[in-house]
């Protein structure tokens, strides 16, 4: 009998020979000086083999196959390969078949169990135990051969992914249910495939579709399901532990489902789902035996890897012996009678795989209206049936918010634990643990001077008091109301927690403070007087922070950076300011780079050809200087009306082109054209720039020296937040909101009405921002008393705002003779 050392050194010698052989194979791919290392390793291995063989008298190692074996002798016994009980030890019988193709495209060798998976190399720890004789060995006359190592660590260690999902669908559902699944929970599972014909069809583009040979969309889908199970076993068995057969109206929660599946042993044959035994009247028709249980297909059927291995040899026979139209019953019958597996009969599992989810339970909301339904859905892992594609997105939103809420609860619990540890720490050590704001948020901003101090805003139940000159107080409404209500609600929750969970019966907001810190978030200080459920009155001051989240990239609107811009300007006759506008337009918009991208539409009001001829003559000269430019004039009969003029100009523009409504008093710079294109998206967004209106130059520059380039400053003008007349909009979107209100006559109000239309639109949104490239020149205004009351009020307000700044008006008054003290007190 060979000694333990014979077996030991035989293993070592064969390992060295294999390494030499492996290096010989790999040398063909080695470049540069690396071949020296391989040659040295081969030489060292050969020398060690010779020394060991001569010292122990062991047989010649067989590195090349049975044909090279040396004859046996009494001193040289044939190699007996030790079979390790733990992982499979890279061994095959001497008369084994040649290497077979691995599913991943690499060579592997069949092992003793008939398993086609890649063989595992013995690691250093295993060899050490062989040296010590701690591993049990079984003598078999075999040679030691090795396959190529897998390329990934998971294959090397035999690690499988958790879940593979096969969705049974049809070609007609590619654009609806299949797309909804792929966009929601399909993004969160390791792998999902849709089984249906038409993988190359336009409808299936972008979907991971598997078209099985000889399988169509005919109903019932017995052939499709049985063939899909064969595909799962043959193609995916070596990569996944669990396999889910799902319908295209199933919604599942991937993270929670995989967490549940990891608690089960996929090496055991498990057939799991919503158990069904059939109605009593149907059992005879379905030919089910007494006590025979199958898994209903609607809520999903789960197969462990071992279950698929057990049923795979019988799938073809079972398909030939189907007895009903119900594929879930036939698969269950096959597993029961051929593989000896029954569907898991478990009450808890029936609650996790939820059946009978309907749109009625939501009642038009994004969350279930019924508290009981919310509790059931919070526990469920799958939901069925989901027939309406938008319902997939609604459920995904609901469960995403649920996960966020659970994560916040866990985070809050950890913060409380961390805060509880602060009392055990010295006050001068780890100052970050003693801070009263979250550790991941930076500390409050420290002002460097009195000009850097961040002021607090004050609010009560009705009013917000701001530290701004333009509007020191305003009614608490809109977004400010939502923000204040959220802060008060948070404060009430904190008060309840501070007093042992006792609910607040009624409360009064005493003081509310809010401060925006651009470096970290919004700070709040809330003083509340509350009455608890027990009748006890408490007063609390609470300070808390709404921190900014991480910066995230959001979907950007698709804009056309080369869209032609039609500048539409309504005028009544040729005034000096319109001549200045044409000069500005020619200089900025008719350069070589923008001449074909900017068009001019001049709407001329008048009572006949005599009123239109002077304008046409001026525009004709401009066309002569720029022959490639598009310059049109649109005559309109009657008295000047801005709404009518802009509407008439818009009707001449194609639907796919961009329009910019302007006044003749406006100056613009070339960079505005790019912002007009980028801030406007067809069918999505309209750009309302806030222009800078200049004050009266006679007051701003009393010496008469007016700069050629307007200066944006506190004493030169103001941002006209009340004006909405300058608009960038596509003609298509202008028509979608029915344009301007043409019933408005005279000055003003047409821009405000149009802005309200955009805000009320379900498809469009307004983008409102100051634009430093739009300067509105000062001109005298006259407010006609015949205007409507609203128009007259707006006209007077614009006249007062645009005359001069408050300090300039005060200086002007104080410098007047009537304001001198001697006259004032006489």
Secondary structure, DSSP 8 states (H G I E B T S, - for coil): ---HHHHHHHHHHHHHHHHHHHHHHHGGG--GGGHHHHHHHHHHHHHHHHHHHHHHT-----SS-GGG-----SSS----B---SSS--SEE-TT----EE-TTSSEE---TT---S------HHHHHHHHTT-S----B--EE------SSHHHHTT--EEEEEEEE--GGGIIIIIHHHHHTGGGTSSEEEEE-S-TTSGGGTTS-EE--TT--S-SS-HHHHHHHHHHHHHHHTTTEEEEEEEETTEEE-HHHHHHHHTTS-TTS--EEEEEE---HHHHHHHT--TT--EEEEEEEEEEEHHHHHHHGGGHHHHHHT--SS-HHHHHHHHHHHTS-------HHHHHHEEE---GGGTTTSSS-SSHHHHHHHHH-SEEE---SHHHHHHHHHHHHHHHHHHHHHHHHHHHHHHHHTGGGS-TTS-GGGG-SS-TTS------SSTTS----EEE-SSEEE-S-SS-SEEES-HHHHHHHHHHHHHHHHHHHHHTTT--EEEEEEEEEEEEEETTTEEEEEEEEEEEETTS-EEEEEEEEEEE-------------TT--EEEEEEESS--HHHHHHHHHHHHHHSSTTTTTTEEEEEEEEESSHHHHHHHHHHHHHHHHH-TTS-EEEEEEESS--HHHHHHHHHTTS-TTSEEEEE-TTEEE-HHHHHHHHHT-BTTTEEEEEEEEEE--HHHHTTTS---SS---STTTEEE-TT----EEEEHHHHHHTT-S-TT--SSSSHHHHHHHHHHH-SS-EEEEEEEEEEEE--------TTS-HHHHHHHHHHHHHTT--HHHHHHHHHHSGGGSHHHHT-
